[in-house]
Amino acid sequence: MKKKMERATKNLVAFLGGEAQSVRKDIVAIKGQLVILSGMSVAQQKLQGLEEALQKINQVQMEFDKRIRLLQEKLFSSKSSLASLKS
């Protein structure tokens, strides 16, 4: 009876050891997935920041384009005025 109890205990310890190892592997895998998700979150935040910066750049470019058109119109108007004065 004692030998059966010892054998049962050894088997139980071996089984629990294997289960513990399996749980450890699962925990490591989950931690790895969390790190990946965290990295993706950081990358997504950086991408959002870059998109916002690009929008600002586009706004500034549109404002410059407007100013350039106004200056070109003024220049053309001035050239026309000069041409009419010369004639």
VMD Tcl script that draws the C-alpha trace (Angstrom):
set ca {
  {0.00 0.00 0.00}
  {2.85 2.34 0.90}
  {4.58 1.64 -2.43}
  {1.37 2.37 -4.30}
  {1.06 5.68 -2.45}
  {4.69 6.54 -3.22}
  {4.24 5.61 -6.88}
  {1.00 7.60 -7.05}
  {2.74 10.57 -5.43}
  {5.67 10.36 -7.87}
  {3.27 10.12 -10.79}
  {1.29 13.08 -9.49}
  {4.47 15.14 -8.98}
  {5.66 14.25 -12.51}
  {2.26 15.11 -13.97}
  {2.08 18.41 -12.09}
  {5.66 19.22 -13.10}
  {4.76 18.66 -16.75}
  {1.63 20.78 -16.35}
  {3.63 23.53 -14.66}
  {6.12 23.50 -17.53}
  {3.26 23.73 -20.03}
  {1.75 26.64 -18.11}
  {5.15 28.39 -18.06}
  {5.41 28.01 -21.85}
  {1.90 29.43 -22.24}
  {2.78 32.37 -20.02}
  {5.92 33.08 -22.06}
  {3.88 32.93 -25.27}
  {1.26 35.29 -23.85}
  {3.97 37.70 -22.70}
  {5.43 37.63 -26.21}
  {2.04 38.40 -27.71}
  {1.57 41.28 -25.25}
  {4.95 42.70 -26.24}
  {3.97 42.46 -29.92}
  {0.61 44.13 -29.25}
  {2.32 46.83 -27.21}
  {4.77 47.44 -30.05}
  {1.90 47.61 -32.51}
  {0.15 50.14 -30.28}
  {3.27 52.31 -30.12}
  {3.71 52.03 -33.88}
  {0.07 52.95 -34.41}
  {0.48 56.02 -32.20}
  {3.59 57.05 -34.13}
  {1.79 56.50 -37.42}
  {-1.08 58.67 -36.22}
  {1.42 61.37 -35.27}
  {2.99 61.16 -38.72}
  {-0.42 61.41 -40.37}
  {-1.19 64.53 -38.34}
  {2.16 66.03 -39.30}
  {1.46 65.26 -42.96}
  {-1.92 66.98 -42.71}
  {-0.24 70.07 -41.26}
  {2.36 70.02 -44.02}
  {-0.41 69.80 -46.63}
  {-2.22 72.74 -45.02}
  {0.94 74.84 -45.04}
  {1.59 73.87 -48.66}
  {-1.95 74.90 -49.65}
  {-1.48 78.24 -47.85}
  {1.83 78.82 -49.68}
  {0.19 77.93 -52.99}
  {-2.53 80.50 -52.28}
  {0.02 83.16 -51.45}
  {2.06 82.36 -54.55}
  {-1.05 82.66 -56.75}
  {-1.89 86.02 -55.17}
  {1.68 87.22 -55.73}
  {1.59 85.99 -59.33}
  {-1.70 87.81 -59.87}
  {-0.24 91.00 -58.39}
  {2.87 90.61 -60.52}
  {0.79 90.07 -63.66}
  {-1.39 93.05 -62.74}
  {1.71 95.17 -62.16}
  {3.20 94.07 -65.49}
  {-0.07 94.92 -67.22}
  {-0.14 98.31 -65.54}
  {3.46 98.98 -66.57}
  {2.75 97.87 -70.12}
  {-0.24 100.19 -70.33}
  {1.85 103.09 -68.95}
  {4.59 102.48 -71.51}
  {2.15 102.64 -74.40}
}
mol new
graphics top color blue
foreach p $ca { graphics top sphere $p radius 0.5 }
foreach p [lrange $ca 0 end-1] q [lrange $ca 1 end] { graphics top cylinder $p $q radius 0.2 }
display resetview
